[in-house]
Amino acid sequence: MWNYSERVVDHFLHPRNVGEVENPDGVGEVGSLACGDVLRITFKLDDKGRIADIRFKTFGCASAIASASALTEMAKGKTHAEAEEITNRDIAEYLGGLPDQKMHCSVLGREALGAAIYNCRTGKHDRRRLEGKVVCKCFGVTEKEIERVVRENRLTSVEEVTHYTKAGGACGQCHGDIAAVIEKVWKDIRAKEAGEETMTLVQKIRLIEKVLDEEVRPALRMDGGDIELVDVRDNQVLVRLRGGCSGCPMAGLTLKRVVEEKLRQAVSRDIVVEDMR
């Protein structure tokens, strides 16, 4: 018997936003009947490019239903860039926690939303085929998916990866490959953290500008916005939002969940982003 929070039980017994959006702008479907979980998300944007209506259909357990219900509530009113920053940890925290063995349900929701956003932007499907080689053939989990959950959730064991992705949960032949991915990710993490200690201010500014140019601006411009780097004071990064992002009621969330998170991942985990209005 799983120990579910009251919020998980509520979203399972009374799921929000069940169904299909008519004439959707984005459609994403992940999972398979073979692995026991399938999730389909559809959404419609308003005239400002924000998610006005979002619905889901799923074949899965109580955690899958609750995670999808929570995710659709969290995504409402957000732009593409803001919705993309919802992590599986956010979904689990919104629900008051999930059992370790059910964390893969929150990952499934994040993947489905990402696929729907990708479809909206490009008109293409099958996003997962772009994510690298398949490591777990039983559940169709790719190397990139494993790298992402290891990095975002700081996982350290094959067992944890199985809880989050189902990879390695059947025949077990991929356990060695999963362990190799974990080792590679942590080698990158340790190298990055060591580099933070020796980076000069000029090097840090150049790296911040690179991240803004390559990872932040393209996402903001999809929604009519932009960002200006004003100053860097040690780990304090001062920026100014432009265009559609200027004066947006979600600007604070964009700074913390989009700009600050990407800079923390690429530059320093101690980065703090502030808006210079």
N, C-alpha and C positions, 0 to 999 in steps of 0.2 A: 504494500500500500504506500503510494507516494505521499509525502508530507507537503501538500499544496497550501499556499497562502490564501487568505480570504479573497484577495483580489483575483487570483488565478481562477478560483472557483466561480466567482461572479462573472468573469469574462467567458468562462466555459459554459455556464448555465444560461447566461444572457449575453451572447456575443453581439457586438456592435458591427454595423456596416456589412452584413452578410449579403451576398448576391453579386450581381454583375452590373457595371455601369454601361448604359446605352451609348453607343458611338464614342468609345473611350479614346483619349489621347495617348494613353500608355497601357500596354498589356504585358504582364510578366508571369511566367509559369515555371516553377522549379520543382524538383523531386520526381519520384516515380512510384507507381504502385508496387514495384518490385522491392523498394526499400521501405514501403509502408507509409510514406508521407508525400502528399502532393499539395502544393499551394499555388493558387492563381489570384493575381491582383490586377484590378483594372482601376484607372482613375481618369478624371476629367479636370482640366485646368480652367480657371476663370480668365477674364480679360486682362488680368495683371500677371498671369503666368503662375498663379498659386494653385495648389491642389484644392479644388472646391468639393469634389466628391470622390470617394475612394471606397472600393468594396472588395471583398475576398470570398473565395470558395476554397474549401480544403477537404482533403481526405486524410485524417490523422487522429491523433489522440487528444486528450483534454488540453495538454500543454500547447499543441499545435494550434488548436482553435483559439485558446486564450492569447497566445502570442500574436496571431494574426489580427485578432480583435483589437488588442492594445496598439499594435503597429499602425493600423488604419486610423485610430484616434490620434496618435502622435503625429501622423503625417499631414493631417488636415491643416490647411492654411499655410503650408510651407511651399517654398520654391523648390525647383529641382535640387539646387545646391544645398539647401538646408535639409531637405528630406534625405539626401544621400549621406548626410553625416549622422543619421540615426544608426547606432551600433546595436549589436545583439545584447551587449551589456545594458544599454539604455532600456531595451525592451524588458529584459529580466528585472531591472530595478523598478521600472514602472509597475510591474506586476507584484512587487514585493518579494522577488526572488523566485528561482526555479530550481528544482532538484538537479544536481550535477548531471545525472543521466538524461535529463530532458533539455539541456542547454542547446542541443542541436535544433530544437524547434524555434528558438529565437534567431539562430543563424539562418534557418530556412526562410523566415520572414524577411530578414534583411536582404537575402539574395533575391527573393521575389520582387521586392520593391526596387532593387537595383536593376533587375531585368526589365521592369516596366518603364523605368526612367530611361534606360538605354533604348528601348523600343520607341519611346516618345521622341527622343532626340534624333534617332537615325532611321526609324522605320524598320529596323532589323530585329530578328529574334535570335534565339539560341546563343545568348550572351556567354554561357558557360563554355562554349567551344573556344572562346578566345582566351580562356583562363589558364592555359598550359596543359601539360600532359596529365593523364589520369593516373593517380597513385593507387587508389582503392577501386578496383574493378567491380567489386560486389555492390558498392553503393554509388559508383560513378563520381568519386570525390577527387578533385584535381589538386595538383601541387600548389597552385596559387591560392586556392581556397584554404588549404591547410596552413600555408604561410600567413595568410591574413588573420585567421583565428588565433594562431600562436602569438603573433605580434600584438594584436589588439587586446588579447586576454592574458598575455604573458604565461602561456601554458608551457609546461616543462616535461610532460610525460606522454607516452602513447595513449595511456588510459584517458587522460584529459582530452586529447584530440578526438578520441572515439566518442566521448560524451558530447563534444561540441559539433561533430560532423558526421558521426557514425562510421567514419573511416576506420578500418581495422576491426570492426565489430562482428564480422562473419568468419571467413576462413582464416584470417590472421596472417596471410602470406605477405601482406604489405607492411607489417610492423617495422621491419628493418628500414624500409623506404621512408616511413613516417618519422622514425627516429632520426634519420639523416636530414630530413627537412627541418625538424626541431633544432638540431645542432647547427644547421646553416643559419637559421633565423637568429639564434642566440649569439652566434659568432658576429653577425652583423650588428646586433644590439650592443654587444660589448665594445665593438670597435667604434661605434658611433658615440657611446657614452665616454670612451677614453678620448675621442677626438674633441669632445666638448670642452675638456679641461685644457687643451693646448691651442684652441682656436683663438686667433687675434680678433679684435673688434672689426677690423677691415674685412677679414675673411668671413666673419659672422654676417656682416652687412651684405656682402656679395651673395652669400648663400641664401639669406632672407629674400633678397631681390629675385634670385633665381626661382625660389619656391613660389613667390607671389606671381611671377611671370608665367611659370609653367603649370602650376597646380591650382592657384586661387583665381587669378583673373579670368581664365577661360570659363570656369564654372559661374562666376559672377556675371560675366558678359552674356551668358545664355539667358539670364533673367534681367538684362538691361542695366546692370550695375558695373561698378569698377572700384578700384582701391588705389590709394596713393600712400607710399611710404614716406612718413614725415621725419622720423628720427629713431635712432636705436641707442638706448642707454643701458649698457650691460645686457640684462635679459628682459628689459622693458622695451617693447616695440610699439611705437606710436604711429598710427595710421589714420587715414581719413577716407571714409566711404564716399563714393561718387555715384552719379546717375541714379538708377532705380533703387540703389541701396541706401542713398542718402535720405534720412528722415523716415525710413521704413520702420514700422513698429517691431519688426523682427531683427533689426540691425544688431542688437546686443547678442542675440542668439547666433547670428551669422559670424560675428567676431569671435565668439568663444568656441563654437562648434565646427566652424569651417576654417577660419584663418588661424586662430590660436592652435587648434588641434594639428593642423598640417605642419605648422612651424615647430611644434613640439616634437612631432615625429621625425622631421628632417634636420632640425637645427639643434634644439636643446629642450629637454623635458621641463626646464625651468622658465621657459618663455612665457611672458604675460603680455597680451595684446590690449592696447587701450585706444579708444577712439578720440581723435582730436577734432572736435566739432567747432 
